[in-house]
């Protein structure tokens, strides 16, 4: 199989025909050879930053991260004092970023959030993942999170991914948000089509509804299938496999 790729405006463009593997009936990543059942899923995968160099490093523990926000979260939840002091200057600039974007006309106002959760076993080690795309389909942030508490259910991990993804969207000044997930339960409950009875899920659901009403002018929730959600799914699995960008406790998803 031969593959064709190109880079333009920061995005990776693939040749759909050349990436198609006629033997397996899949579209294969030219870098890691992972198989995808749709070209859209492959395109999301290669543009998610999963193969990007991890350019942010903690000088205390030497861990590397793909984004500044991931490094910031690590410093806040660890004992890496030196790195935490260094990152505060970067953080102040980062937090001003959305305000600066408003002045030059490049602010993002619409975006799509794809989220997923994982528990191995269920309940067990929890992981959450999300990908935030701007209106042009470019990845704004792609993050994997390990949930440090034991006995996490898959539904808890799903809701936590939703909350953390919505918080990320707010940091980018997103005001109109399309939320897509492969959990029918979460999507139906957020749309009000199903009742919520779980005591463990209710606080996280309330936080998601709070974020929806507080920071966004419009939020739509849509269900789509797992084979279309492969990037967020991959991030969630990294979390439950304890190889994530960030580490959080489940109660970090509600206040």
MARVOFI-185055 format. One line per field, with one value per residue: x, y, z of N, C-alpha, C in turn. Coordinates in Angstrom, 1 decimal, always signed. Atoms other than C-alpha are relative to their C-alpha. Layout:
BEGIN
nxx: (X | ...)
nyy: (Y | ...)
nzz: (Z | ...)
caxx: (X | ...)
cayy: (Y | ...)
cazz: (Z | ...)
cxx: (X | ...)
cyy: (Y | ...)
czz: (Z | ...)
This chain:
BEGIN
nxx: (+0.9 | -0.7 | +0.8 | -0.4 | +0.3 | -0.4 | +0.3 | +0.4 | +0.7 | -0.1 | +0.8 | -0.5 | +1.0 | -0.3 | +0.7 | +1.0 | -0.2 | -1.3 | +0.0 | +1.0 | -0.6 | +1.0 | +0.0 | +0.8 | +1.2 | -0.1 | -1.0 | -1.1 | -0.8 | -1.3 | -1.0 | +0.0 | +0.7 | +1.3 | +1.1 | +1.2 | +1.1 | +0.5 | -1.1 | +0.2 | -0.6 | -1.4 | -0.3 | +0.0 | -1.1 | -1.3 | +0.0 | +0.2 | -1.2 | -0.4 | -1.3 | -0.8 | -1.1 | +0.4 | -0.9 | +0.0 | -0.6 | -0.2 | -1.4 | -0.2 | +0.2 | -0.3 | +1.1 | +0.3 | +1.5 | +0.3 | +0.5 | -0.3 | +1.0 | -0.3 | -1.1 | +0.5 | +0.8 | -0.9 | -0.7 | +1.0 | +0.4 | -1.1 | -1.0 | -1.1 | +0.0 | -0.8 | +0.7 | +1.2 | -0.4 | -0.3 | +1.2 | +1.0 | -0.2 | +0.7 | +1.4 | +0.6 | +0.1 | +1.0 | +1.3 | +0.3 | +0.1 | +1.3 | +0.3 | -0.8 | +0.6 | +1.2 | -0.4 | -0.5 | +1.0 | -0.2 | +0.6 | +0.9 | +1.3 | +0.8 | -0.9 | +0.5 | -0.7 | +0.2 | -0.5 | +0.2 | -0.5 | -0.5 | -0.2 | -0.6 | +1.3 | +1.0 | -0.8 | -1.4 | -0.9 | +0.8 | -0.7 | +0.9 | -0.7 | +0.8 | -0.6 | +0.7 | -0.2 | +0.6 | +1.0 | -0.6 | -0.4 | -1.4 | -0.1 | -0.5 | -0.7 | +0.3 | -0.6 | +0.3 | +0.0 | +0.1 | +0.8 | -0.8 | +0.8 | +0.3 | +1.4 | +0.7 | +0.8 | -0.2 | +0.9 | -0.6 | -1.1 | +0.6 | +0.5 | -1.1 | -0.5 | +0.9 | -0.3 | -1.3 | +0.0 | +0.8 | -0.9 | -1.0 | +0.7 | +0.1 | -1.3 | -0.2 | +1.1 | +1.1 | +1.3 | +1.0 | -0.7 | +0.6 | -0.6 | +0.3 | -0.5 | +0.5 | +0.8 | +1.4 | +0.5 | -0.4 | +0.6 | +1.4 | +0.2 | -0.3 | +1.1 | +1.2 | +0.9 | +0.0 | -0.2 | -1.3 | +0.3 | -1.3 | -0.6 | -1.4 | -0.1 | +0.8 | -0.8 | -0.7 | +1.0 | +0.3 | -1.1 | +0.1 | +1.1 | -0.4 | -0.9 | +0.8 | +0.8 | -0.8 | -1.1 | +0.2 | +1.3 | +0.7 | -0.6 | +0.8 | -0.5 | +0.3 | -0.7 | -0.5 | -0.5 | -1.4 | -1.0 | -0.2 | -0.5 | -1.2 | -1.0 | +0.4 | -0.1 | -1.4 | -0.4 | +0.6 | -0.7 | -1.3 | +0.3 | +0.2 | -1.2 | -1.0 | -1.0 | +0.8 | -0.6 | +0.3 | +0.6 | +1.0 | +0.9 | +1.3 | +0.7 | -0.5 | +1.0 | +1.1 | -0.4)
nyy: (-1.2 | -1.3 | -1.0 | -1.4 | -1.0 | -1.3 | -0.9 | -1.3 | -0.8 | +0.7 | +1.2 | +1.1 | +0.4 | +1.4 | +0.5 | +1.1 | +1.2 | +0.7 | +0.5 | +1.1 | +1.3 | +0.9 | +1.3 | +0.0 | -0.8 | -1.1 | -1.1 | +0.2 | -1.2 | +0.2 | -0.1 | +1.1 | +1.1 | +0.4 | +0.2 | -0.7 | +0.5 | -1.1 | -0.9 | -1.1 | +0.4 | -0.1 | -1.4 | -0.5 | +0.6 | -0.6 | -1.4 | -0.2 | -0.3 | +1.2 | +0.3 | -1.1 | +0.1 | -0.5 | -1.1 | -0.6 | +0.9 | -0.3 | +0.1 | +0.8 | +1.4 | +0.3 | +0.4 | -0.9 | -0.2 | -0.6 | -1.3 | -0.8 | +0.3 | +1.3 | -0.3 | -0.8 | +0.9 | +0.9 | -0.8 | -0.3 | +1.2 | +0.7 | -0.7 | -0.5 | -1.4 | -0.8 | -0.1 | -0.7 | -1.5 | -0.4 | +0.1 | -1.1 | -1.1 | +0.4 | +0.2 | -1.3 | -0.4 | +0.9 | -0.4 | -1.3 | +0.3 | -0.3 | -1.5 | -0.6 | +0.4 | -0.8 | -1.4 | +0.1 | +0.6 | +1.5 | +0.8 | +1.1 | -0.2 | +1.2 | +1.1 | +1.4 | +0.8 | +1.4 | +0.5 | +1.4 | +0.4 | +1.3 | +0.6 | +1.4 | +0.4 | -0.9 | -1.1 | +0.2 | -1.1 | -0.9 | -1.0 | -0.9 | -0.6 | -0.8 | -0.7 | -1.2 | -0.4 | -1.2 | +0.1 | +0.5 | +1.4 | +0.1 | +0.3 | -1.0 | +0.7 | +1.4 | +0.3 | +1.2 | -0.2 | +1.2 | -0.3 | +0.6 | +0.7 | +1.4 | +0.4 | -1.0 | +0.7 | -0.6 | -1.2 | -1.0 | -0.4 | -0.7 | -1.3 | -0.9 | -0.4 | -1.1 | -1.2 | -0.5 | -0.5 | -1.3 | -1.0 | -0.3 | -0.9 | -1.4 | -0.7 | -0.5 | -1.0 | +0.6 | -0.3 | +1.0 | +1.3 | +1.2 | +1.0 | +1.3 | +1.1 | +1.3 | +0.5 | -0.4 | -0.3 | -1.4 | -0.9 | -0.1 | -0.7 | -1.4 | -0.5 | +0.1 | +1.1 | +1.1 | -0.4 | +0.3 | +0.5 | +0.3 | -1.0 | -0.3 | -0.8 | -1.3 | -1.2 | -0.3 | -0.5 | -1.4 | -0.9 | -0.1 | -0.9 | -1.4 | -0.5 | -0.2 | -1.2 | -1.2 | -0.5 | +0.2 | -0.5 | +1.1 | +1.3 | +1.1 | +1.3 | +1.0 | +1.3 | +0.6 | +1.4 | +0.1 | +0.0 | -1.4 | -0.7 | +0.7 | -0.8 | -0.1 | +1.3 | +0.3 | -0.8 | +0.6 | +1.3 | -0.3 | -0.3 | +1.2 | +0.8 | -0.8 | -0.6 | -1.2 | -1.3 | -0.6 | +0.9 | -0.7 | +0.8 | -0.1 | -1.2 | -1.2 | -0.3 | -0.7 | -0.9)
nzz: (+0.0 | +0.0 | -0.7 | +0.4 | -1.0 | +0.3 | -1.1 | +0.5 | -1.1 | -1.3 | +0.0 | +0.8 | +1.0 | +0.4 | +1.2 | -0.5 | +0.8 | -0.3 | -1.4 | -0.1 | +0.1 | +0.6 | -0.6 | -1.2 | +0.1 | -1.0 | +0.3 | -0.9 | -0.3 | +0.6 | -1.0 | -1.0 | +0.7 | -0.7 | +1.0 | -0.3 | +0.8 | +0.9 | +0.3 | -0.9 | -1.2 | +0.3 | +0.1 | -1.4 | -0.7 | +0.4 | -0.4 | -1.4 | -0.8 | -0.6 | +0.4 | -0.1 | -1.1 | -1.3 | -0.1 | -1.3 | -1.0 | -1.5 | -0.3 | -1.2 | +0.2 | +1.4 | +0.9 | +1.1 | +0.2 | +1.3 | -0.1 | -1.2 | -1.0 | -0.6 | -0.9 | -1.1 | -0.8 | -0.7 | -1.1 | -1.1 | -0.7 | -0.4 | -0.9 | +0.9 | -0.4 | +0.9 | +1.2 | -0.3 | +0.0 | +1.4 | +0.8 | -0.4 | +1.0 | +1.2 | -0.2 | +0.1 | +1.4 | +0.6 | -0.4 | +0.7 | +1.4 | +0.6 | +0.1 | +1.1 | +1.2 | +0.2 | +0.6 | +1.3 | +0.9 | +0.3 | -1.1 | +0.3 | -0.7 | +0.2 | -0.1 | -0.3 | -1.1 | +0.0 | -1.3 | -0.2 | -1.3 | -0.1 | -1.3 | +0.2 | +0.4 | -0.3 | -0.4 | -0.1 | +0.4 | +0.9 | +0.8 | +0.8 | +1.1 | +0.8 | +1.0 | +0.3 | +1.3 | +0.3 | +1.0 | +1.2 | -0.2 | -0.5 | -1.4 | -0.9 | -1.1 | -0.2 | -1.3 | -0.7 | -1.5 | -0.9 | -1.2 | -1.0 | -0.9 | +0.4 | +0.1 | +0.9 | +1.0 | +1.3 | +0.1 | -0.7 | +0.8 | +1.1 | -0.5 | -0.4 | +1.3 | +0.5 | -0.8 | +0.3 | +1.4 | +0.0 | -0.6 | +1.0 | +1.0 | -0.6 | +0.0 | +1.4 | +0.3 | +0.8 | -0.5 | +0.6 | -0.1 | +0.4 | -0.8 | +0.6 | -0.8 | +0.4 | -1.1 | +0.1 | -1.3 | -0.3 | +1.0 | -0.3 | -1.3 | +0.2 | +0.8 | -0.8 | +0.4 | -1.0 | -1.4 | -0.7 | -1.4 | -0.7 | -0.9 | +0.4 | +1.2 | -0.1 | -0.1 | +1.2 | +0.9 | -0.4 | +0.4 | +1.4 | +0.3 | -0.5 | +1.0 | +1.2 | -0.2 | -0.4 | +0.9 | +1.4 | +0.5 | +0.6 | -0.1 | +0.5 | -0.4 | +1.0 | -0.1 | +1.2 | -0.4 | -0.5 | +1.1 | +0.4 | -1.2 | -0.3 | -0.7 | -1.4 | -0.6 | -0.2 | -1.2 | -1.2 | -0.3 | -0.6 | -1.4 | -0.8 | +0.1 | -0.8 | +0.8 | +0.4 | -0.1 | -1.3 | -1.1 | -0.7 | -0.8 | +0.5 | -0.5 | +0.7 | +1.1 | -0.5 | -1.1)
caxx: (+0.0 | +1.3 | +0.2 | +0.1 | +0.2 | +0.6 | +0.6 | -1.2 | -2.2 | -1.1 | -3.4 | -2.4 | -4.1 | -4.2 | -5.0 | -8.1 | -7.4 | -3.8 | -4.6 | -7.2 | -6.1 | -7.9 | -6.8 | -8.4 | -11.0 | -9.8 | -8.0 | -4.6 | -2.6 | +0.7 | +2.6 | +1.4 | -0.5 | -3.6 | -6.7 | -9.8 | -13.2 | -13.9 | -11.6 | -13.1 | -11.9 | -8.4 | -8.4 | -9.4 | -6.7 | -3.8 | -4.9 | -5.4 | -1.8 | -1.4 | +1.8 | +3.1 | +6.3 | +5.6 | +7.2 | +6.3 | +8.5 | +8.4 | +11.9 | +11.4 | +10.1 | +11.0 | +7.5 | +6.6 | +3.2 | +1.6 | +0.1 | +0.7 | -2.6 | -1.6 | +1.7 | -0.2 | -2.6 | +0.3 | +2.1 | -1.1 | -1.6 | +1.9 | +4.9 | +7.0 | +7.7 | +10.3 | +8.2 | +5.1 | +6.9 | +8.1 | +4.7 | +2.9 | +4.4 | +3.3 | -0.1 | -0.8 | +0.0 | -2.1 | -5.1 | -4.9 | -4.9 | -8.7 | -8.9 | -6.1 | -7.9 | -11.0 | -9.0 | -7.6 | -10.8 | -9.5 | -11.6 | -13.2 | -16.9 | -18.2 | -16.7 | -17.3 | -16.5 | -16.1 | -15.7 | -15.4 | -14.8 | -13.2 | -13.2 | -11.0 | -12.6 | -16.0 | -15.9 | -12.1 | -9.3 | -11.0 | -9.9 | -11.5 | -10.7 | -11.9 | -11.1 | -12.1 | -12.4 | -12.9 | -15.5 | -13.0 | -12.3 | -8.9 | -7.9 | -7.8 | -7.0 | -6.9 | -6.4 | -6.3 | -7.0 | -6.3 | -8.9 | -6.9 | -9.8 | -10.5 | -13.7 | -14.7 | -17.6 | -17.6 | -20.6 | -18.7 | -15.7 | -18.0 | -19.6 | -16.2 | -14.9 | -17.9 | -17.3 | -13.6 | -14.2 | -16.8 | -14.3 | -11.7 | -14.2 | -14.8 | -11.1 | -11.1 | -14.1 | -16.4 | -20.0 | -21.8 | -20.9 | -21.8 | -21.2 | -20.9 | -20.5 | -21.0 | -22.8 | -26.5 | -27.1 | -25.2 | -26.5 | -30.1 | -29.8 | -28.2 | -31.0 | -33.6 | -34.9 | -33.9 | -34.1 | -31.0 | -31.3 | -27.6 | -26.3 | -22.8 | -23.6 | -26.0 | -23.2 | -21.3 | -24.5 | -25.3 | -21.9 | -22.3 | -25.7 | -24.2 | -21.4 | -24.0 | -26.1 | -23.3 | -20.8 | -22.5 | -25.3 | -26.1 | -25.2 | -26.4 | -25.9 | -25.7 | -25.0 | -22.7 | -21.1 | -17.9 | -16.1 | -16.6 | -15.3 | -11.9 | -9.7 | -11.6 | -11.8 | -8.1 | -7.5 | -9.9 | -8.1 | -4.8 | -6.3 | -7.5 | -4.2 | -2.4 | -0.6 | -2.4 | -1.6 | -3.2 | -4.3 | -7.4 | -9.8 | -13.4 | -14.5 | -12.5 | -15.5 | -17.9 | -17.9)
cayy: (+0.0 | +3.5 | +6.6 | +10.3 | +13.2 | +16.9 | +19.8 | +23.1 | +25.9 | +23.7 | +20.8 | +17.4 | +16.4 | +12.7 | +11.1 | +9.0 | +6.5 | +5.9 | +5.4 | +2.8 | -0.8 | -3.1 | -6.2 | -5.1 | -2.8 | +0.0 | +3.4 | +3.1 | +5.8 | +6.3 | +6.9 | +4.3 | +2.0 | +2.0 | +0.9 | +3.0 | +2.1 | +5.5 | +8.1 | +10.8 | +8.9 | +8.6 | +12.3 | +13.2 | +10.9 | +12.4 | +16.0 | +15.4 | +16.0 | +12.3 | +12.1 | +15.5 | +16.0 | +16.5 | +20.0 | +20.9 | +19.4 | +19.4 | +20.1 | +18.3 | +14.9 | +15.1 | +14.2 | +15.7 | +17.0 | +18.0 | +21.2 | +24.0 | +23.3 | +19.7 | +20.9 | +23.4 | +20.7 | +18.4 | +21.2 | +22.0 | +18.4 | +17.4 | +18.3 | +19.6 | +23.0 | +24.3 | +23.6 | +25.0 | +28.4 | +28.5 | +27.7 | +30.6 | +33.2 | +31.1 | +30.5 | +34.2 | +34.8 | +31.7 | +33.0 | +36.4 | +34.6 | +34.6 | +38.3 | +39.1 | +37.1 | +39.2 | +42.4 | +41.0 | +39.4 | +35.8 | +34.7 | +31.3 | +31.5 | +28.1 | +24.7 | +20.9 | +18.9 | +15.2 | +13.3 | +9.8 | +7.9 | +4.6 | +2.3 | -0.9 | -2.9 | -1.3 | -0.1 | +0.3 | +2.5 | +5.6 | +7.7 | +10.6 | +12.1 | +14.9 | +16.7 | +20.3 | +21.4 | +24.9 | +25.7 | +24.8 | +21.4 | +22.2 | +20.8 | +23.4 | +20.9 | +17.1 | +15.8 | +12.5 | +12.4 | +9.7 | +9.7 | +9.0 | +7.6 | +3.8 | +2.2 | +4.7 | +3.6 | +4.2 | +6.6 | +8.6 | +8.8 | +9.9 | +12.7 | +13.9 | +14.0 | +16.1 | +18.6 | +18.9 | +19.3 | +22.1 | +23.9 | +23.7 | +25.2 | +28.1 | +28.8 | +29.3 | +31.7 | +29.3 | +30.4 | +28.0 | +24.4 | +21.2 | +18.3 | +14.8 | +11.6 | +7.8 | +7.4 | +7.4 | +7.6 | +10.9 | +12.5 | +11.6 | +12.8 | +16.1 | +16.5 | +15.7 | +12.6 | +10.3 | +10.7 | +10.7 | +8.5 | +7.8 | +9.6 | +9.4 | +10.9 | +13.7 | +16.1 | +15.8 | +16.2 | +19.4 | +20.8 | +20.1 | +21.9 | +24.8 | +25.2 | +25.0 | +27.8 | +30.0 | +30.2 | +29.2 | +30.9 | +27.6 | +24.0 | +21.0 | +17.4 | +14.7 | +11.0 | +9.4 | +5.9 | +4.8 | +4.2 | +7.9 | +8.9 | +7.3 | +10.2 | +10.9 | +7.2 | +6.8 | +9.7 | +8.0 | +4.7 | +6.4 | +7.7 | +4.4 | +2.8 | +5.4 | +7.0 | +10.4 | +14.0 | +15.0 | +13.4 | +14.5 | +13.3 | +12.7 | +15.5 | +17.9 | +17.6 | +19.2 | +21.8)
cazz: (+0.0 | -0.8 | +1.0 | +0.0 | +2.4 | +2.3 | +4.8 | +4.1 | +6.6 | +9.5 | +8.5 | +7.2 | +4.0 | +3.0 | -0.4 | +0.4 | -2.4 | -1.5 | +2.2 | +1.4 | +2.1 | -0.2 | +1.7 | +5.0 | +3.7 | +6.0 | +5.7 | +7.3 | +9.1 | +7.1 | +10.4 | +12.9 | +10.4 | +12.7 | +10.7 | +10.5 | +9.1 | +7.5 | +5.9 | +8.1 | +11.2 | +9.7 | +8.9 | +12.5 | +13.8 | +11.8 | +12.6 | +16.3 | +17.2 | +18.2 | +16.2 | +17.0 | +19.0 | +22.7 | +22.9 | +26.5 | +29.2 | +33.0 | +34.1 | +37.4 | +36.3 | +32.6 | +31.4 | +28.1 | +27.0 | +23.7 | +24.9 | +27.3 | +29.1 | +29.7 | +31.2 | +33.4 | +34.6 | +35.5 | +37.5 | +39.4 | +40.4 | +41.2 | +43.4 | +40.5 | +42.2 | +39.8 | +36.7 | +38.4 | +39.0 | +35.4 | +33.9 | +35.7 | +33.3 | +30.3 | +31.8 | +32.2 | +28.5 | +27.6 | +29.6 | +27.8 | +24.5 | +23.9 | +24.8 | +22.4 | +19.7 | +20.2 | +19.2 | +16.0 | +14.6 | +14.8 | +17.8 | +17.5 | +18.2 | +16.9 | +17.5 | +17.7 | +20.8 | +20.5 | +23.8 | +25.1 | +28.4 | +29.3 | +32.3 | +32.5 | +33.9 | +34.3 | +37.1 | +37.2 | +35.9 | +34.4 | +31.5 | +29.6 | +26.3 | +24.1 | +20.9 | +20.1 | +16.5 | +15.2 | +12.5 | +9.8 | +11.2 | +12.6 | +16.0 | +18.7 | +21.5 | +21.9 | +25.4 | +27.3 | +31.1 | +33.6 | +36.4 | +39.6 | +41.6 | +41.7 | +40.8 | +38.0 | +35.8 | +32.1 | +32.4 | +35.0 | +32.7 | +29.8 | +31.8 | +33.1 | +29.5 | +28.5 | +31.4 | +30.8 | +27.1 | +27.7 | +30.0 | +27.3 | +24.8 | +27.2 | +27.4 | +23.6 | +23.9 | +22.1 | +22.3 | +19.9 | +20.5 | +18.8 | +21.2 | +19.8 | +21.7 | +21.2 | +24.6 | +23.9 | +27.6 | +28.1 | +24.9 | +25.7 | +29.3 | +28.2 | +25.7 | +28.4 | +26.7 | +29.5 | +33.3 | +35.5 | +38.6 | +39.4 | +42.5 | +41.2 | +37.8 | +39.0 | +40.2 | +37.0 | +34.9 | +36.9 | +36.2 | +32.5 | +32.5 | +34.5 | +31.9 | +29.1 | +30.6 | +31.9 | +29.1 | +25.8 | +23.8 | +22.0 | +22.7 | +20.6 | +21.6 | +18.9 | +19.1 | +16.6 | +16.5 | +18.0 | +14.7 | +14.0 | +17.4 | +17.2 | +18.3 | +21.5 | +22.1 | +21.7 | +24.2 | +26.7 | +26.4 | +27.0 | +30.2 | +31.5 | +30.4 | +32.7 | +29.8 | +29.6 | +29.1 | +32.4 | +35.7 | +37.5 | +40.2 | +39.4 | +41.7 | +39.6 | +37.1 | +39.5 | +42.3)
cxx: (+0.9 | -0.9 | +0.5 | -0.5 | +0.5 | -0.4 | -0.3 | -0.7 | +0.0 | -0.8 | +0.7 | -1.0 | +0.5 | -0.7 | -0.8 | +0.3 | +1.3 | +0.1 | -0.9 | +0.8 | -1.0 | +0.0 | -0.9 | -1.3 | -0.1 | +0.9 | +1.0 | +0.8 | +1.4 | +1.1 | +0.0 | -0.7 | -1.3 | -1.1 | -1.3 | -1.1 | -0.7 | +1.2 | -0.1 | +0.7 | +1.5 | +0.4 | +0.0 | +1.2 | +1.3 | +0.1 | -0.2 | +1.2 | +0.6 | +1.4 | +1.0 | +1.0 | -0.6 | +1.0 | +0.0 | +0.5 | +0.0 | +1.4 | +0.3 | -0.1 | +0.3 | -1.1 | -0.2 | -1.5 | -0.1 | -0.5 | +0.3 | -1.0 | +0.2 | +1.2 | -0.5 | -0.8 | +0.9 | +0.7 | -0.9 | -0.3 | +1.1 | +0.9 | +1.2 | +0.0 | +0.6 | -0.8 | -1.3 | +0.3 | +0.2 | -1.2 | -0.9 | +0.1 | -0.7 | -1.5 | -0.7 | -0.1 | -1.1 | -1.4 | -0.4 | -0.3 | -1.4 | -0.3 | +0.8 | -0.6 | -1.2 | +0.4 | +0.5 | -1.0 | +0.2 | -0.6 | -0.8 | -1.3 | -0.9 | +1.0 | -0.8 | +0.8 | -0.4 | +0.6 | -0.3 | +0.5 | +0.3 | +0.2 | +0.5 | +0.4 | -1.1 | -0.9 | +1.5 | +0.8 | -0.8 | +0.9 | -1.0 | +0.8 | -0.9 | +0.9 | -0.9 | +0.4 | -0.6 | -1.0 | +0.5 | +0.5 | +1.4 | +0.0 | +0.5 | +0.7 | -0.5 | +0.7 | -0.5 | +0.2 | -0.1 | -0.7 | +0.7 | -0.8 | -0.2 | -1.5 | -0.9 | -0.8 | +0.2 | -0.9 | +0.6 | +1.1 | -0.5 | -0.4 | +1.2 | +0.7 | -0.8 | +0.3 | +1.3 | +0.1 | -0.7 | +0.9 | +1.1 | -0.6 | -0.2 | +1.3 | +0.3 | -1.1 | -1.0 | -1.3 | -1.1 | +0.7 | -0.9 | +0.7 | -0.4 | +0.7 | -0.6 | -0.8 | -1.4 | -0.6 | +0.3 | -0.7 | -1.5 | -0.3 | +0.3 | -1.1 | -1.4 | -0.9 | +0.0 | +0.2 | +1.3 | -0.3 | +1.3 | +0.5 | +1.4 | +0.1 | -0.7 | +0.9 | +0.7 | -1.0 | -0.3 | +1.1 | +0.0 | -1.1 | +0.3 | +0.9 | -0.8 | -0.7 | +0.8 | +0.9 | -0.4 | -1.4 | -0.8 | +0.9 | -0.9 | +0.7 | -0.4 | +0.8 | +0.6 | +0.7 | +1.5 | +1.1 | +0.2 | +0.6 | +1.4 | +1.1 | -0.3 | +0.1 | +1.4 | +0.6 | -0.5 | +0.7 | +1.4 | -0.1 | -0.2 | +1.2 | +1.1 | +1.1 | -0.6 | +0.8 | -0.2 | -0.6 | -0.9 | -0.8 | -1.4 | -0.8 | +0.5 | -1.1 | -1.2 | +0.4 | -1.1)
cyy: (+1.2 | +1.1 | +1.4 | +1.0 | +1.3 | +0.9 | +1.4 | +0.7 | -0.8 | -1.3 | -1.1 | -0.5 | -1.4 | -0.2 | -1.2 | -1.3 | -0.7 | -0.5 | -1.2 | -1.3 | -1.0 | -1.4 | +0.0 | +0.8 | +1.2 | +1.1 | +0.0 | +1.3 | -0.3 | +0.0 | -1.2 | -1.2 | -0.5 | +0.0 | +0.7 | -0.4 | +1.1 | +1.0 | +1.2 | -0.3 | +0.1 | +1.5 | +0.7 | -0.4 | +0.8 | +1.5 | +0.3 | +0.4 | -1.3 | -0.3 | +1.2 | -0.1 | +0.6 | +1.1 | +0.7 | -1.0 | +0.5 | -0.2 | -0.8 | -1.5 | -0.5 | -0.5 | +1.0 | +0.0 | +0.7 | +1.4 | +0.7 | -0.3 | -1.3 | +0.1 | +0.7 | -0.9 | -0.9 | +0.8 | +0.3 | -1.2 | -0.9 | +0.8 | +0.6 | +1.5 | +0.9 | +0.3 | +0.8 | +1.5 | +0.5 | +0.2 | +1.2 | +1.1 | -0.4 | +0.0 | +1.4 | +0.5 | -0.9 | +0.5 | +1.3 | -0.3 | +0.3 | +1.4 | +0.6 | -0.4 | +0.9 | +1.4 | -0.1 | -0.7 | -1.5 | -0.9 | -1.1 | +0.2 | -1.3 | -1.2 | -1.3 | -0.7 | -1.4 | -0.6 | -1.5 | -0.4 | -1.5 | -0.5 | -1.5 | -0.5 | +1.0 | -0.5 | -0.4 | +1.2 | +0.9 | +0.9 | +0.8 | +0.6 | +0.9 | +0.7 | +1.2 | +0.5 | +1.4 | -0.2 | -0.5 | -1.4 | -0.2 | -0.2 | +1.1 | -0.7 | -1.5 | -0.5 | -1.4 | +0.2 | -1.3 | +0.4 | -0.8 | -0.9 | -1.4 | -0.2 | +0.9 | -0.8 | +0.7 | +1.2 | +1.2 | +0.6 | +0.8 | +1.4 | +0.9 | +0.5 | +1.2 | +1.3 | +0.6 | +0.6 | +1.4 | +1.1 | +0.4 | +0.9 | +1.4 | +0.7 | +0.6 | +1.0 | -0.5 | +0.4 | -0.9 | -1.3 | -1.2 | -1.1 | -1.4 | -1.1 | -1.3 | -0.6 | +0.5 | +0.5 | +1.5 | +0.9 | +0.1 | +0.7 | +1.5 | +0.7 | +0.0 | -1.1 | -1.2 | +0.6 | -0.4 | -0.4 | -0.3 | +1.1 | +0.4 | +0.9 | +1.4 | +1.2 | +0.4 | +0.5 | +1.5 | +0.9 | +0.2 | +1.0 | +1.4 | +0.6 | +0.4 | +1.4 | +1.3 | +0.6 | -0.1 | +0.6 | -1.1 | -1.2 | -1.1 | -1.3 | -1.0 | -1.3 | -0.4 | -1.3 | +0.0 | +0.0 | +1.4 | +0.9 | -0.5 | +0.8 | +0.2 | -1.3 | -0.4 | +0.8 | -0.6 | -1.2 | +0.3 | +0.4 | -1.2 | -1.0 | +0.7 | +0.6 | +1.3 | +1.3 | +0.6 | -1.1 | +0.9 | -1.0 | +0.3 | +1.2 | +1.3 | +0.4 | +0.6 | +0.8 | +0.1)
czz: (+0.0 | +0.6 | -0.6 | +1.0 | -0.4 | +1.2 | -0.6 | +1.1 | +1.3 | +0.1 | -0.9 | -1.0 | -0.6 | -1.4 | +0.4 | -0.7 | +0.4 | +1.4 | +0.1 | -0.1 | -0.5 | +0.6 | +1.3 | -0.1 | +0.9 | -0.6 | +1.1 | +0.2 | -0.6 | +1.1 | +1.0 | -0.5 | +0.8 | -1.1 | +0.5 | -1.0 | -0.8 | -0.2 | +0.9 | +1.4 | -0.1 | +0.0 | +1.4 | +0.8 | -0.3 | +0.4 | +1.4 | +0.8 | +0.6 | -0.4 | +0.1 | +1.1 | +1.3 | +0.4 | +1.3 | +1.0 | +1.4 | +0.3 | +1.3 | -0.2 | -1.4 | -0.8 | -1.0 | -0.4 | -1.4 | +0.0 | +1.3 | +1.1 | +0.7 | +1.0 | +1.3 | +0.9 | +0.8 | +1.1 | +1.1 | +0.8 | +0.5 | +0.9 | -0.7 | +0.2 | -1.1 | -1.3 | +0.2 | +0.0 | -1.4 | -0.8 | +0.3 | -1.0 | -1.3 | +0.1 | -0.1 | -1.4 | -0.7 | +0.3 | -0.7 | -1.4 | -0.6 | -0.1 | -1.1 | -1.4 | -0.3 | -0.7 | -1.4 | -1.0 | -0.2 | +1.1 | -0.6 | +0.7 | -0.1 | +0.0 | +0.2 | +1.0 | -0.2 | +1.3 | +0.2 | +1.4 | -0.1 | +1.4 | -0.2 | +1.3 | +0.3 | +1.2 | +0.1 | -0.2 | -1.0 | -0.9 | -0.8 | -1.1 | -0.8 | -1.1 | -0.4 | -1.4 | -0.3 | -1.2 | -1.3 | +0.1 | +0.5 | +1.5 | +0.8 | +1.2 | +0.0 | +1.2 | +0.5 | +1.5 | +0.7 | +1.3 | +1.2 | +1.0 | -0.5 | -0.2 | -0.9 | -1.0 | -1.3 | -0.2 | +0.8 | -0.8 | -1.2 | +0.4 | +0.3 | -1.3 | -0.6 | +0.8 | -0.3 | -1.4 | -0.1 | +0.6 | -0.9 | -1.1 | +0.5 | +0.0 | -1.4 | -0.4 | -1.0 | +0.6 | -0.6 | -0.1 | -0.4 | +0.8 | -0.6 | +0.8 | -0.4 | +1.2 | -0.2 | +1.3 | +0.3 | -0.9 | +0.3 | +1.3 | -0.1 | -0.8 | +0.7 | -0.5 | +0.9 | +1.4 | +0.5 | +1.4 | +0.8 | +0.9 | -0.4 | -1.2 | +0.2 | +0.2 | -1.2 | -1.1 | +0.4 | -0.4 | -1.5 | -0.4 | +0.5 | -1.1 | -1.2 | +0.1 | +0.3 | -1.1 | -1.5 | -0.3 | -0.7 | +0.1 | -0.6 | +0.3 | -1.1 | +0.3 | -1.3 | +0.5 | +0.3 | -1.1 | -0.6 | +1.1 | +0.4 | +0.7 | +1.4 | +0.7 | +0.3 | +1.2 | +1.3 | +0.4 | +0.5 | +1.5 | +0.9 | +0.0 | +0.8 | -0.9 | -0.6 | +0.0 | +1.4 | +1.0 | +0.8 | +0.9 | -0.5 | +0.5 | -0.6 | -1.1 | +0.6 | +1.3 | +1.0)
